[in-house]
């Protein structure tokens, strides 16, 4: 029997709190990347105003740095996912460095298959909205199958679909509802924390706008593991409780 929505939310929250310390280095990487991106715009303005560098060279350099930081962010998310697999299975948890080493091989397959899934969903949505929605749930677990099952080829799409077919609505509700709950918490934090800062320091309107953007990025990084935990717990529950007509995912 699939895990219930309430149990899924409860387990995700508990696991998030228990493992937050372990994920601190990864979250530090994500936050550092966000802060660097945050100040790149100011750096670009400074370089354009006070150096002889051309706008094209400055913009190109900033774009390359942003692409590198985005790549690092994706890699870090995969490392968190792999660590969660080890924790969920009660296996020895890899170190910070080992987590990156173990997930390096998944970066390209993840990017390519995510692009393929996006194209499938977009095509389905263009043809008619409902197919796009159906495809988005069918192939939702592709990245988890790549990381958890070492399936780096197209069969990961089939494996993801096998987890969903026969219980599409049950899986859809378990994917969406916890996310809504967690997003509400994130939104509340994004409202409360700037209000507290505004009350204590009373910054100017320009400064509070800058603070809002910075706080939003940091909160997004800090809360990422709970979203991954929710998906991982549901994935393992679905895998351990397959539809009888569907073969289990073979590693």
N, C-alpha and C positions, 0 to 999 in steps of 0.2 A: 504494500500500500504506500502511495506517495506521501511524503511528509506534508502535513497540513500547513496552511499559510501562517497561522499563528505560531506554530512550532518553528517554521522557517525563519520568521522574523526574530523570535526569541533566541534561537541558536545562533543566528547571524550576529546579533548584538552581543551575546555572551562571548562568542569566539573573537569578535572584534576587540572587545575589552581585554581578553586574556592574551591576545597576540600583538596588541598595539606596540608593546615595548620591542618585540622582535622586529617589527616592521619599521621602527623609528629610522634606521639608516636609509631605507628605501624612500620613506616619506621625506627625509631630509634632501635626498637627491631631487625628488619632484618639486619640493618647495624652492630649492636653490635654482633649479631650471626655470621655474616660473618667475622668480625675482629677477633673474638675469634678463629674461624676455621683457619683463616689466620696465627695466631701465634701459633697454636697447634703444627705445624711441628717443629718450633724452640724450643718449650717447650719439645717436645719429644727428640730432639737431645741433649738438655741440660741435661735432666734426664738420658739419656743413658750414657752420658759422665761423669757426675759429681755425680751420685748417684749409689747405689748398686742395684737399681731396675732392674729386668730382662727386656729384650727387649719385651718379650711376655706380661708382665704385663703393661708396658708402652703403647704398641700398643693397647692392649685390652681397657685400660682406655680411650685413645684418640678416639678409634672407638665408644665407648659408648657415649662419649661427643658429637661427631659428629652426632650420631643418635639422641640424645636428641635435639641438635640444629636444625637438619632437621625437627624433629617433631614439634618444636616450630615455625619454618618457615612456615610449612604447616598450622598450627593452625592460625598463624598471617594472612596468605593469605585468609583463610576462614573468619576471622574476618573483613578484609577489604571488602570482597564480601558482607557480611551481612550488613555492614554499608552502602555500596553503594545501596543496596536494599531499605533501609529506606530513604536515600536521594532521590532516584529516585521516591519514592512514596510520598514524602513530609511528612513523618512521623517523630516523635521525634527520634533524633539520639541517640543510646545508648552510654553510656560512654565507655572509654577505657576498664575498667574492665568488664562491662556488655557485651561488644562485644565478649570477650573471653568466658564468661560464656554461652552466647546464642549459641555459635558455637561449644562448647565442644562435644555435642551429634552427630555432623556431621563428626567428624574426622575419626572414624572407617569405617562408611559407605562410605565415600569419598575414603579412601584408598582402600577398598575392591572392590568397583565398578570401580575405576580407573584402578586397576589391571586387572579386568575382561575385561574392554574396551581395554586395551593394548593387552591382549591375543587375543581378537577378531580381532583387527587390524593386529597383527603380523600373525595370522593364515591366514587371508585374503590376506595378502601380500605374504606369502609363497606360497599359492595356485596360486595366480596371483596378480600382483601389483594393478590392478584397484579395485578389491573388498576391499583391504585394504584402499585405498584412499576414497572410498565411505563410508565405515564404520566409518572412522575418522571424517567425516563431520556429518553423522547421529548421532553419539554419542558424539559430541563435547560439548553439553550443559548439560551433565549428572551431573557434579558437581554443575552447577548453579541451576538445578532443585532440587537437594538435598538441597541446601542452601535456595533458594527462595521459594520452594513449599513444603518443609518438606517431600519430597518423598525419603525415605532412602532405598527403596527396589528395586527389579529388574524392577519395572514398570517405574522407572526414565529413563531407556534405551528406552522404548517405547515412553515416553513423549518427549524425545529429538529427536527421529526419526520423530515424528509427526510434529515437528517444521520445518523439512527439506524436507520431502517427498513432491514432486510436485514442488519444487523450489530449487533443489540441487545446481545448478550452481549459482543462485542468492545468496544463503546463503554462498556458498564456497568463492565467490569473496568478500563478505562483511566480512568474517572471515579473509581471507588471505591478501587482499590489505592494509587495515589499519595497519596490523602487519608489513608488508614490509616497509611502510612509517615510522612507529615508530622505527623499527629496524635500518633504515638508519640514523635517528636522533641519536640513541644510539651509532651507529658506529662512527658517526662524533664527538660526545662528547668524545668517547674513544680515538680518534686521537688528537683532539684539546687540551683537558685538559692536558694530559701528555706533549704535545709539549710546552704548556705555562709553566708548571712546569720545564721542561728541559731548557727553555729559561731563566727563572728567576734564578733558583738555580744551573743549570748546574751539575746535579748529575752524579756519575759514571755509567757505563753500568750496573753493578750489581744492584745498587740502582734504576735505572730507570725501570729495569725489575720487581723489587718488587713493585714499585709505580704503574706500569701498571696493575698488578694483583689487587692491592688494589682499585685503581680507578675504574676498571671494575666492581668489586663487588658492590661498593657503588652506581655507576650509575644504575646498574641493580635493586638494591633495590629502589632507588628513582623514577625510571620510571615504576615500577610494576603497580601502580594504573591506569595508562593510558591504559594499556593492558586490565585490568579488566573492566575498564569503557567501552571500545569498545565492549567487549563481552556482558556486562550487557545491554547496550543500544540496541544492536542488538537482544538480547534475548527478551526484553520487546516489541520491535517493532514486532518481529515475533509472539509473543504470542497475541498481540493486533490485528494482521492482519493474522489470520489463513487461510490456504487453505480451501476452502468451504467443500471439501470432507473429511477433517480431523477434528475430534472433538477437541475442545479446551482442554488444559491441566486443569484437575480438581484438585484443591488443596485438 
